[in-house]
Amino acid sequence: MGVDADVLTDWFDEVGRDLPWREPECSAWGVLVSEIMLQQTPVARVQPIWLEWMARWPVPSALAASSQGEVVRAWGKLGYPRRALRLHAAAAVIAAEHGDVVPSDVDTLLALPGIGAYTARAVAAFAYGKRAPVVDTNVRRVVARAVHGAGDAGPPSNTRDMADVEALLPPEDAPAAKLSAALMELGALVCTARSPRCADCPIYEDCAWQRAGKPAYAGPAKQIQKFAGTDRQVRGLLLDVLRGSEGPVEKARLDLVWDESGQRDRCLDSLLVDGLLEQTQDGLFALPGEH
């Protein structure tokens, strides 16, 4: 029971989505940009922004040469805009220390600013075809069901999750990298959290969860993240004012975006602390490097 690597990768070859960062000609830089953008953001929102970024900044040095403000502005509505600053910082190091080429080694990737365990392994696998266990929410769910017979993966454990996935990977680099992509695709398209399409699953017959009768998840209920009324929403509204402005703005303009002054000012302060906004000597507010 579990995952037949050959069956799953054959399925992936047939039904895997045609995404620009999966094209053979896509650079490792393009893969890195896609992985940062795709964190907590759907493919449909990422793809047009990714295409714009790659046309504008086809190599790390091009992004590094732009101001942080330009990068935050170009990030648009992708959310979690600190990712844009981390990508800008990583681009500067790649340009200065790695000959403008994204490293292929996981440990070297981990040394880049803002690059964590998932992203480093995803770049090694998907850009360079290396054998590296790539673990995201979708992969954890597939492994929980197909291998362990559980309805959900439960709380993450980096050590356990990494070992679970590594045990499934073929020993050779290229087949292992393809299986990593296939596991992610299966979780994203078929083995979904709420309405899994088991009839379309290529490994259904060997799935431990279906053999066990598809038991319901017995762990603690997951908290559904709301957006309306949160600090995330307010921060986004404040940034929208700056993205739509040609220069620094007065605080009075920012005050218009949210009625509750305590939350609004708290969010404004947090944007300043995060480096997503800057305050000029005369008290105006601007995107970083744009004053």
N, C-alpha and C positions, 0 to 999 in steps of 0.2 A: 504493500500500500504506500501511496505517496506521490512522487513526481517522476514520471518517465521523461528523462531529458530529451531524448530523440523525438518523442511524440509532441512534447511541448514546443520545441524549437521548430519542428515542421509546421505546427499550427501558427507560430509567430511569423514564419516566412510567408504564409498564405494570407493572414488577416491583420498583421501588424500595421498600425497607422503609418501613413506616408507623411512623416514630419521632417521639416528641413534640416534639423540638427541630426537626423539619422542618415542623411545622404552621405555617400562615400566621400564626396569632395569637401564635406564640412570639416573645418579645422578643429583642433582640440580647444582652441579659444572659443569657437562657436558652441562646442559642447559645454564648456564651463559656464558660459553666459546663460545657456538654456537651463542648466541645472540650478543655478542661483535663482533665475526667474521663476522656475517651476515649483519652488518651495512654497507650499500652501497656496498655490495659485493654479487654476485650471489651464489646460493646454490652449483652449480657445482664446483666452485672454492674453496668453503669453505670445502666441505665434506672431501676430502683427507687430508687436513691440520688438520682439527678437529680430524680425526681418529689418525693421528700421535701424536697430542698433548695429547689426552686422553690416548694413550698407554704410552707416556713418562711421563706425569704429571697427574696421575689419581685423585689426590686430591690437594687442594690449597697449602698445605705445600710443596709439591714436586715442584711446580712451584716457590714458594717463595724462595726455597733453591737454585734455579738456578740464575745465573747472568742475569742482564738486557741484556747483549750482547747475551747470549744464546737464550733468549726469542725473541729478535729482529731478530736474525738469523733464528730461527724456524718459524717466521711469514712469511718468504718467500715473495711471490708475491701477498699477499692478499691486499696490499695497505693500506694507512692511518696507518702507523706503530706505531703512537703514541697510538693506541688502545692496542698494545702489552704491552707497558709500563703501561698503566692504568690497564690492567688485572693483570699484575705482582704486582702492588701496592695493588689492591683489594685482591689478593691472600694472601699477607702478613698479611693484617688486618684480613681476615677470619681465617687464621691459628692461629694468636696470640690472637684474641679476641672472636672468635666464635667456638672454639673447632674443627676447620678444616671443619665446615659444613656451607654451604651457608645459610644465614638467610632466613626465609620465609616471614617475615613482610616487607611490602613495605617501611615504614619509616626507618627501619633498613638497608634495601638494599640501600636506597637513601643516607645513611650516609657513604657508602663505597666509596673509591676513584674512580672517573671516572664513577660512575653509575648514569645515569640520569633517568628521569621519565619513558621513554619507557622501558628501560632495567629492571628497578626495577619491574614494573608491569608484564612484560613478564615472568620474573623468578617466581614471585608469582603465576601467572596463569598456566604456562606450566610445572613448576617443582613441584608445590605444589597444583595445582588444585584449586586455590583461585579465588574468584570473583573480578577481577581487570580489568578495561577497558584498553585494549592494543591497542594503536593507532599508526600505521605506515602509510606510503604513500598508501599502498594497501587498508588498512581499510578505510582511509579517502575517497578514490575514490569510494569504494563500498557504503559507507554511502551517499556520495554526490549524487550518481545516484539512488540507490534504495529507499532512504528516501526522499531526497530533489528534485529529478528530474533534477539535474544539470549534465552537461557533465563532469565536473571536480570539485575537491574540492576547488580550489582556494588557496589563501594564508592560511597557517596554523594558527589556534588559539587554544592554548592548552586548555583553559577553555571550549570553544564551542565544540571542537572535543571530549574532554573527556566526556562531558555531553551527546553528541550525541550517543557515543558508550555505555555509562553506561545505557542509557535509553533502549537499545536493549537487555541487558543481563538479563537472567533469575535470579530470586532471590537466587537460590541455587548455591553454589560454583562450584561443578563439571560441571553442565550443562553450567554455565557461562564461565568457562575456555574453555570448548570444543567449544562454539560458538565463542569465541575470536580467537581460532585457525582456525575455519572454515571461518570466515570473512577474515583473512589474506590469506588463501589458495584460496578463491574465487577471491580475487584481484590479486593474483600472477598468477593463471592459466587461469581464464576465463574473469573476468572483468578487462582486461588489459587496459593500457592507450591509446594505439594507435589502436589496432585491437581487441576490445572485442568480445568474442565468445558467443554472446547472445543466440544462439541456444542451447548451452550446459549449460546454467545457470539454476540452480534449482529454483531460485526465480524470473524468468523472468516475469511470469504472474502478480506478485505483484510489479514489479519494477516501481517506479514513473517516471524514465527517459524514459523507453520505452513507457509507457502510454502517456507521453507528446510528443511522436514523436521523441525522441532522439535529443533534441536540442543541437546544437554545443555549446561548451564552449565560453562564451562571455567575459571572463576576459582577463587580460594582458597575452601576449604570454610568455611561459616559456623559460628561457635561457637554451640552451643545453650546458652542460659542455663538453668542448673539453679536450683532454689530450695531444696530440702531441704539443711539444714546450712549455708546461707549466712548472711552477716550480715543480709541482707534478712529472712530468716525470724526470726532472733533479735530484730531490731529490732521486727518485727511482734508477736512474743510479749510483749515488754516493754510496748509500747504497749497491747496488749490488757488487761493488768493495770490500767493507768490508766483506760482507757475503761470498764472494769467497776467502777471504784471511785467512791465518792461524794466522795472527798477525797484528800489526799496519802497516800502509803503509805511504809512503811519499806523499806529496801533488802533486808531479809530476804525480803520477799514477792517482790521482783523476782529474787532469787537462785534462787528455785524454778523459774523457767521454763526454765533451761538449765544443764546440768551443767558444761560447760567454762567455768571462771571467767574465763579470759583473754579468750575471745571475747565472753562475756556483758558483761564490764566495758568492753571496747572499744566494743561496740554501745551500751551505756548512755551512755558519754562522747560518742559521735557524735550521739545523740539530743539531748543537752544542747547540743552545738555547733550543731546544726541548728535549735535553738529549738523542738523538738517536745516537750521535757520541760524542767522547771525544778526546781531544788533549793531547798528552803526553808532558812531560817536554822538550823533545828534538824535539818537533814540528811535531811528527808523528800523524796520525789519527787512531782511533780504535773504535770498538763497545764498548758501556759502560761496564766497568768491565773487559775488555779483554786486559789489558796492565799492 
